[in-house]
């Protein structure tokens, strides 16, 4: 049996890791782009626009749902999806702040890089 050591890290780093993972596949980025451009969209329409099987698109949608980047509501036999703007902005701030901190403290040789 294997155990995840993820919980050994601070909650903030776990959140950043989850946000990065959610954005780490081109299909998920494509889904977010499509929802940003078209607003609320039913799952069947999304599956027809992404060059993957409907089951694979569903897996990507579930990951985006799990981190709160999108929301979904049953709409007949389909699910209506949309972007959760508040969560997107929270993730943007979290990632921006973290990457800014990394860049600000990056050392090249003995000199700190100014940002």
ROPARO-449809 format. One record per atom (N, C-alpha, C): residue in three letters; x, y, z. Coordinates in nm, 4 decimals, always signed. Example, Ala and Ser with C-alpha at 12.3 -4.5 7.8 and 13.67 -1.06 7.14 Angstrom:
<rs>
   r       xx       yy       zz
 ALA  +1.3190  -0.5690  +0.7800
 ALA  +1.2300  -0.4500  +0.7800
 ALA  +1.3200  -0.3300  +0.7800
 SER  +1.2850  -0.2250  +0.7080
 SER  +1.3670  -0.1060  +0.7140
 SER  +1.2900  +0.0030  +0.7870
</rs>
This chain:
<rs>
   r       xx       yy       zz
 UNK  +0.0836  -0.1168  +0.0000
 UNK  +0.0000  +0.0000  +0.0000
 UNK  +0.0890  +0.1243  +0.0000
 UNK  +0.0540  +0.2231  -0.0816
 UNK  +0.1314  +0.3464  -0.0856
 UNK  +0.0540  +0.4575  -0.0157
 UNK  +0.1277  +0.5484  +0.0426
 UNK  +0.0667  +0.6613  +0.1112
 UNK  +0.1129  +0.7894  +0.0438
 UNK  +0.0213  +0.8839  +0.0332
 UNK  +0.0552  +1.0135  -0.0234
 UNK  +0.1218  +1.0987  +0.0836
 UNK  +0.2311  +1.1594  +0.0452
 UNK  +0.3001  +1.2490  +0.1388
 UNK  +0.2550  +1.3932  +0.1174
 UNK  +0.1556  +1.4111  +0.0310
 UNK  +0.1055  +1.5440  +0.0005
 UNK  +0.0636  +1.6185  +0.1274
 UNK  +0.0048  +1.5469  +0.2222
 UNK  -0.0431  +1.6105  +0.3446
 UNK  +0.0704  +1.6576  +0.4353
 UNK  +0.1918  +1.6188  +0.4029
 UNK  +0.3080  +1.6633  +0.4805
 UNK  +0.3420  +1.8095  +0.4516
 UNK  +0.2854  +1.8652  +0.3453
 UNK  +0.3164  +2.0010  +0.3027
 UNK  +0.2098  +2.0979  +0.3523
 UNK  +0.2453  +2.2269  +0.3639
 UNK  +0.1472  +2.3262  +0.4093
 UNK  +0.0252  +2.3310  +0.3178
 UNK  -0.0897  +2.3625  +0.3772
 UNK  -0.2168  +2.3701  +0.3040
 UNK  -0.2064  +2.4635  +0.1827
 UNK  -0.1374  +2.5754  +0.1996
 UNK  -0.1231  +2.6727  +0.0901
 UNK  -0.0560  +2.6082  -0.0308
 UNK  +0.0499  +2.5302  -0.0072
 UNK  +0.1187  +2.4633  -0.1181
 UNK  +0.0328  +2.3539  -0.1791
 UNK  -0.0479  +2.2878  -0.0984
 UNK  -0.1398  +2.1876  -0.1520
 UNK  -0.2439  +2.2529  -0.2434
 UNK  -0.2925  +2.3697  -0.2041
 UNK  -0.3898  +2.4424  -0.2859
 UNK  -0.3276  +2.4878  -0.4176
 UNK  -0.2061  +2.5378  -0.4125
 UNK  -0.1367  +2.5811  -0.5340
 UNK  -0.1148  +2.4618  -0.6259
 UNK  -0.0765  +2.3487  -0.5683
 UNK  -0.0557  +2.2273  -0.6454
 UNK  -0.1845  +2.1817  -0.7139
 UNK  -0.2952  +2.1869  -0.6433
 UNK  -0.4243  +2.1482  -0.7019
 UNK  -0.4632  +2.2416  -0.8158
 UNK  -0.4395  +2.3711  -0.7965
 UNK  -0.4709  +2.4683  -0.9017
 UNK  -0.3859  +2.4422  -1.0255
 UNK  -0.2575  +2.4185  -1.0035
 UNK  -0.1678  +2.3924  -1.1163
 UNK  -0.2069  +2.2629  -1.1883
 UNK  -0.2417  +2.1616  -1.1124
 UNK  -0.2824  +2.0337  -1.1729
 UNK  -0.4081  +2.0514  -1.2592
 UNK  -0.5012  +2.1325  -1.2101
 UNK  -0.6247  +2.1552  -1.2853
 UNK  -0.5980  +2.2203  -1.4205
 UNK  -0.4915  +2.2990  -1.4277
 UNK  -0.4581  +2.3701  -1.5515
 UNK  -0.3536  +2.2960  -1.6352
 UNK  -0.3115  +2.1798  -1.5898
 UNK  -0.1970  +2.1113  -1.6497
 UNK  -0.2310  +2.0176  -1.7655
 UNK  -0.3447  +2.0333  -1.8276
 UNK  -0.3786  +1.9505  -1.9435
 UNK  -0.4469  +2.0382  -2.0479
 UNK  -0.4046  +2.0257  -2.1747
 UNK  -0.4642  +2.1107  -2.2782
 UNK  -0.6147  +2.0931  -2.2937
 UNK  -0.6668  +1.9757  -2.2651
 UNK  -0.8122  +1.9555  -2.2759
 UNK  -0.8863  +2.0406  -2.1733
 UNK  -0.8326  +2.0488  -2.0514
 UNK  -0.8981  +2.1306  -1.9490
 UNK  -0.8884  +2.2789  -1.9836
 UNK  -0.7758  +2.3191  -2.0400
 UNK  -0.7629  +2.4586  -2.0843
 UNK  -0.8608  +2.4879  -2.1976
 UNK  -0.8776  +2.3933  -2.2865
 UNK  -0.9725  +2.4091  -2.3979
 UNK  -1.1159  +2.4198  -2.3449
 UNK  -1.1485  +2.3383  -2.2465
 UNK  -1.2822  +2.3455  -2.1857
 UNK  -1.3038  +2.4827  -2.1235
 UNK  -1.2058  +2.5311  -2.0474
 UNK  -1.2179  +2.6634  -1.9864
 UNK  -1.2297  +2.7727  -2.0919
 UNK  -1.1498  +2.7638  -2.1987
 UNK  -1.1588  +2.8615  -2.3078
 UNK  -1.2984  +2.8616  -2.3691
 UNK  -1.3499  +2.7417  -2.3951
 UNK  -1.4818  +2.7307  -2.4579
 UNK  -1.5898  +2.7902  -2.3678
 UNK  -1.5858  +2.7562  -2.2396
 UNK  -1.6855  +2.8102  -2.1470
 UNK  -1.6721  +2.9616  -2.1322
 UNK  -1.5491  +3.0123  -2.1344
 UNK  -1.5279  +3.1567  -2.1247
 UNK  -1.5877  +3.2291  -2.2451
 UNK  -1.5768  +3.1679  -2.3626
 UNK  -1.6259  +3.2308  -2.4854
 UNK  -1.7760  +3.2141  -2.5053
 UNK  -1.8311  +3.1008  -2.4582
 UNK  -1.9705  +3.0688  -2.4886
 UNK  -2.0644  +3.0719  -2.3690
 UNK  -2.0110  +3.0913  -2.2506
 UNK  -2.0974  +3.0934  -2.1318
 UNK  -2.1497  +2.9546  -2.0992
 UNK  -2.2661  +2.9494  -2.0393
 UNK  -2.3245  +2.8206  -1.9986
 UNK  -2.3397  +2.7285  -2.1196
 UNK  -2.2911  +2.6068  -2.1002
 UNK  -2.2894  +2.5097  -2.2098
 UNK  -2.3239  +2.3719  -2.1559
 UNK  -2.4049  +2.2973  -2.2311
 UNK  -2.4396  +2.1616  -2.1885
 UNK  -2.3271  +2.0651  -2.2234
 UNK  -2.3178  +1.9598  -2.1445
 UNK  -2.2085  +1.8639  -2.1576
 UNK  -2.1984  +1.8046  -2.2980
 UNK  -2.3094  +1.7751  -2.3603
 UNK  -2.3061  +1.7172  -2.4944
 UNK  -2.2406  +1.8094  -2.5960
 UNK  -2.2652  +1.9372  -2.5839
 UNK  -2.2028  +2.0354  -2.6737
 UNK  -2.0523  +2.0414  -2.6507
 UNK  -2.0118  +2.0408  -2.5240
 UNK  -1.8691  +2.0421  -2.4922
 UNK  -1.7996  +1.9185  -2.5483
 UNK  -1.8606  +1.8038  -2.5302
 UNK  -1.8007  +1.6788  -2.5779
 UNK  -1.7818  +1.6818  -2.7288
 UNK  -1.8693  +1.7512  -2.8001
 UNK  -1.8574  +1.7623  -2.9455
 UNK  -1.7507  +1.8597  -2.9908
 UNK  -1.7047  +1.9456  -2.9028
 UNK  -1.6057  +2.0482  -2.9381
 UNK  -1.4635  +2.0119  -2.8984
 UNK  -1.4481  +1.9163  -2.8096
 UNK  -1.3161  +1.8750  -2.7615
 UNK  -1.2802  +1.7440  -2.8315
 UNK  -1.1603  +1.7344  -2.8899
 UNK  -1.1246  +1.6150  -2.9688
 UNK  -1.0884  +1.4923  -2.8834
 UNK  -1.1783  +1.4595  -2.7908
 UNK  -1.1606  +1.3429  -2.7051
 UNK  -1.2949  +1.2728  -2.6916
 UNK  -1.2929  +1.1508  -2.6425
 UNK  -1.4185  +1.0783  -2.6228
 UNK  -1.5021  +1.1498  -2.5168
 UNK  -1.6350  +1.1366  -2.5246
 UNK  -1.7196  +1.1989  -2.4224
 UNK  -1.6827  +1.1561  -2.2797
 UNK  -1.6433  +1.0309  -2.2613
 UNK  -1.6053  +0.9838  -2.1274
 UNK  -1.4802  +1.0564  -2.0776
 UNK  -1.3847  +1.0802  -2.1664
 UNK  -1.2618  +1.1510  -2.1280
 UNK  -1.2917  +1.2977  -2.0980
 UNK  -1.3766  +1.3591  -2.1793
 UNK  -1.4175  +1.4981  -2.1525
 UNK  -1.4847  +1.5050  -2.0157
 UNK  -1.5671  +1.4071  -1.9851
 UNK  -1.6347  +1.4025  -1.8559
 UNK  -1.5346  +1.3954  -1.7406
 UNK  -1.4293  +1.3174  -1.7564
 UNK  -1.3259  +1.3094  -1.6530
 UNK  -1.2591  +1.4448  -1.6310
 UNK  -1.2315  +1.5152  -1.7410
 UNK  -1.1699  +1.6478  -1.7296
 UNK  -1.2666  +1.7470  -1.6636
 UNK  -1.3936  +1.7387  -1.6992
 UNK  -1.4933  +1.8246  -1.6361
 UNK  -1.5009  +1.7975  -1.4859
 UNK  -1.4953  +1.6716  -1.4483
 UNK  -1.5014  +1.6369  -1.3062
 UNK  -1.3828  +1.6927  -1.2287
 UNK  -1.2649  +1.6924  -1.2891
 UNK  -1.1493  +1.7498  -1.2205
 UNK  -1.1668  +1.9007  -1.2040
 UNK  -1.2140  +1.9677  -1.3093
 UNK  -1.2380  +2.1121  -1.3000
 UNK  -1.3450  +2.1434  -1.1960
 UNK  -1.4466  +2.0584  -1.1876
 UNK  -1.5498  +2.0741  -1.0841
 UNK  -1.4907  +2.0568  -0.9443
 UNK  -1.4026  +1.9588  -0.9292
 UNK  -1.3484  +1.9263  -0.7971
 UNK  -1.2650  +2.0402  -0.7381
 UNK  -1.2038  +2.1216  -0.8229
 UNK  -1.1261  +2.2359  -0.7715
 UNK  -1.2066  +2.3653  -0.7753
 UNK  -1.3312  +2.3567  -0.8216
 UNK  -1.4206  +2.4716  -0.8181
 UNK  -1.4067  +2.5707  -0.9305
 UNK  -1.3303  +2.5375  -1.0355
 UNK  -1.3154  +2.6299  -1.1481
 UNK  -1.4431  +2.6413  -1.2312
 UNK  -1.5220  +2.5337  -1.2318
 UNK  -1.6492  +2.5365  -1.3026
 UNK  -1.7575  +2.4843  -1.2094
 UNK  -1.8801  +2.5103  -1.2470
 UNK  -1.9959  +2.4564  -1.1751
 UNK  -2.0824  +2.3854  -1.2770
 UNK  -2.1653  +2.2970  -1.2276
 UNK  -2.2551  +2.2240  -1.3147
 UNK  -2.3911  +2.2064  -1.2508
 UNK  -2.4935  +2.2018  -1.3369
 UNK  -2.6303  +2.1827  -1.2899
 UNK  -2.7006  +2.0904  -1.3881
 UNK  -2.7733  +1.9915  -1.3344
 UNK  -2.8463  +1.9002  -1.4214
 UNK  -2.9454  +1.9775  -1.5060
 UNK  -2.9484  +1.9401  -1.6341
 UNK  -3.0355  +2.0046  -1.7317
 UNK  -3.0898  +1.8926  -1.8196
 UNK  -3.1988  +1.8301  -1.7755
 UNK  -3.2499  +1.7138  -1.8476
 UNK  -3.1512  +1.5986  -1.8350
 UNK  -3.1136  +1.5416  -1.9495
 UNK  -3.0171  +1.4313  -1.9500
 UNK  -2.8729  +1.4810  -1.9508
 UNK  -2.8548  +1.6096  -1.9650
 UNK  -2.7210  +1.6690  -1.9693
 UNK  -2.6941  +1.7491  -1.8420
 UNK  -2.5710  +1.7970  -1.8343
 UNK  -2.5330  +1.8886  -1.7271
 UNK  -2.4942  +2.0200  -1.7928
 UNK  -2.5428  +2.1278  -1.7377
 UNK  -2.5117  +2.2609  -1.7858
 UNK  -2.3910  +2.3104  -1.7065
 UNK  -2.2817  +2.3457  -1.7748
 UNK  -2.1576  +2.3887  -1.7091
 UNK  -2.1319  +2.5364  -1.7333
 UNK  -2.0679  +2.5996  -1.6359
 UNK  -2.0242  +2.7377  -1.6517
 UNK  -1.9024  +2.7612  -1.5631
 UNK  -1.8311  +2.8685  -1.5930
 UNK  -1.7122  +2.9051  -1.5159
 UNK  -1.7545  +2.9708  -1.3855
 UNK  -1.6872  +2.9324  -1.2782
 UNK  -1.7076  +2.9932  -1.1466
 UNK  -1.6048  +3.1060  -1.1343
 UNK  -1.6448  +3.2248  -1.1777
 UNK  -1.5514  +3.3377  -1.1893
 UNK  -1.4809  +3.3706  -1.0579
 UNK  -1.5526  +3.3659  -0.9465
 UNK  -1.4911  +3.3990  -0.8183
 UNK  -1.3745  +3.3048  -0.7901
 UNK  -1.3925  +3.1766  -0.8148
 UNK  -1.2855  +3.0793  -0.7895
 UNK  -1.1697  +3.0982  -0.8870
 UNK  -1.1999  +3.1307  -1.0122
 UNK  -1.0937  +3.1566  -1.1106
 UNK  -1.0080  +3.2728  -1.0631
 UNK  -1.0716  +3.3786  -1.0152
 UNK  -0.9969  +3.4955  -0.9665
 UNK  -0.9163  +3.4623  -0.8411
 UNK  -0.9710  +3.3788  -0.7530
 UNK  -0.8962  +3.3366  -0.6339
 UNK  -0.7714  +3.2577  -0.6743
 UNK  -0.7888  +3.1656  -0.7708
 UNK  -0.6749  +3.0856  -0.8162
 UNK  -0.5715  +3.1728  -0.8867
 UNK  -0.6193  +3.2679  -0.9645
 UNK  -0.5274  +3.3583  -1.0344
 UNK  -0.4432  +3.4347  -0.9338
 UNK  -0.5067  +3.4847  -0.8301
 UNK  -0.4337  +3.5600  -0.7277
 UNK  -0.3339  +3.4699  -0.6545
 UNK  -0.3777  +3.3501  -0.6207
 UNK  -0.2914  +3.2564  -0.5489
 UNK  -0.1689  +3.2193  -0.6334
 UNK  -0.1901  +3.1841  -0.7604
 UNK  -0.0792  +3.1465  -0.8481
 UNK  +0.0117  +3.2660  -0.8758
 UNK  -0.0489  +3.3817  -0.9006
 UNK  +0.0295  +3.5025  -0.9272
 UNK  +0.1185  +3.5352  -0.8072
 UNK  +0.0602  +3.5338  -0.6896
 UNK  +0.1349  +3.5669  -0.5679
 UNK  +0.2495  +3.4686  -0.5473
 UNK  +0.2228  +3.3413  -0.5650
 UNK  +0.3262  +3.2394  -0.5455
 UNK  +0.4384  +3.2552  -0.6477
 UNK  +0.4037  +3.2702  -0.7756
 UNK  +0.5059  +3.2816  -0.8801
 UNK  +0.5836  +3.4121  -0.8671
 UNK  +0.5160  +3.5185  -0.8247
 UNK  +0.5870  +3.6442  -0.8017
 UNK  +0.6902  +3.6262  -0.6924
 UNK  +0.6507  +3.5575  -0.5850
 UNK  +0.7422  +3.5333  -0.4731
 UNK  +0.8628  +3.4514  -0.5198
 UNK  +0.8377  +3.3478  -0.5996
 UNK  +0.9469  +3.2647  -0.6507
 UNK  +1.0401  +3.3492  -0.7369
 UNK  +0.9834  +3.4306  -0.8260
 UNK  +1.0653  +3.5142  -0.9133
 UNK  +1.1430  +3.6189  -0.8338
 UNK  +1.0799  +3.6754  -0.7331
 UNK  +1.1441  +3.7797  -0.6539
 UNK  +1.2639  +3.7277  -0.5764
 UNK  +1.2608  +3.6023  -0.5389
 UNK  +1.3688  +3.5464  -0.4590
 UNK  +1.4609  +3.4539  -0.5376
 UNK  +1.4441  +3.4533  -0.6699
 UNK  +1.5312  +3.3722  -0.7532
 UNK  +1.6697  +3.4344  -0.7552
 UNK  +1.7685  +3.3523  -0.7362
 UNK  +1.9061  +3.4000  -0.7322
 UNK  +1.9785  +3.3507  -0.8564
 UNK  +2.0457  +3.4418  -0.9238
 UNK  +2.1288  +3.4074  -1.0386
 UNK  +2.2732  +3.4319  -0.9957
 UNK  +2.3475  +3.3246  -0.9750
 UNK  +2.4812  +3.3400  -0.9184
 UNK  +2.4656  +3.3889  -0.7764
 UNK  +2.5259  +3.5011  -0.7447
 UNK  +2.5143  +3.5577  -0.6112
 UNK  +2.4223  +3.6793  -0.6080
 UNK  +2.3625  +3.7128  -0.7235
 UNK  +2.2815  +3.8340  -0.7298
 UNK  +2.1338  +3.7994  -0.7387
 UNK  +2.0559  +3.8694  -0.6599
 UNK  +1.9115  +3.8516  -0.6639
 UNK  +1.8579  +3.9225  -0.7883
 UNK  +1.7655  +3.8604  -0.8562
 UNK  +1.7021  +3.9207  -0.9733
 UNK  +1.5965  +4.0189  -0.9258
 UNK  +1.6005  +4.1396  -0.9766
 UNK  +1.5015  +4.2410  -0.9384
 UNK  +1.3770  +4.2259  -1.0248
 UNK  +1.2626  +4.2340  -0.9596
 UNK  +1.1339  +4.2218  -1.0303
 UNK  +1.0670  +4.3562  -1.0343
</rs>
